[in-house]
């Protein structure tokens, strides 16, 4: 089972891009508290499709959210032939805890968003 839930704050506004197939992808870094550490931990978080649209519209630097998703490990060899790895959180649900109201001007309600059952991740 691979399920992760983190509550934290965005370190910067989300960055949006599109795959070659036209699927929207939004990336942001999430700061969260760790067990017995005074400094926050950071994890790169990625959203696809409809969830990416919601993240781009409503999230901003400093927003507090709960993200439910799966951990994914990236492995690569750098330019110095050193093996490297990092983790990212592939979001499948975002719950808004505190935002500055950005995107909610027209009475929108995006309190909790998750992809539909028919929406597959593009990988």
TAPESUL-V546331 format. One record per helix or strand. SS is the DSSP state (H for helix, E for strand). FROM is the first residue (numbers start at 1). TO is the last residue. If there is no record, write none. Layout:
{{SS/FROM/TO} {SS/FROM/TO}}
This chain:
{{E/4/10} {E/15/18} {E/24/32} {E/41/48} {H/49/58} {E/64/77} {E/83/98} {E/112/114}}
